[in-house]
């Protein structure tokens, strides 16, 4: 199963959002790799909050943690939140 994990992590690093498998025993590892981490989920919510505040203040440009937030980052944040909600995961309480 370590080979499947390495292959799935490589695919994820290349931007893929899933992986096929011919064996059901690989599914838990694949799901674990492609599911958003708590850190990913928290960051996605931060992005969406930064966008909300910027719109509220009438600003066109948004920065978070010293980096500009553009449309692809917002899109990825939305996808992360949708995946997290579908998996029953939520924002951590700090």
Secondary structure as GFF3:
##gff-version 3
##sequence-region A 1 94
A	DSSP	alpha_helix	2	13	.	.	.	ID=ss1
A	DSSP	three_ten_helix	24	26	.	.	.	ID=ss2
A	DSSP	alpha_helix	27	34	.	.	.	ID=ss3
A	DSSP	alpha_helix	38	56	.	.	.	ID=ss4
A	DSSP	beta_strand	63	64	.	.	.	ID=ss5
A	DSSP	beta_strand	67	68	.	.	.	ID=ss6
A	DSSP	alpha_helix	71	86	.	.	.	ID=ss7
###
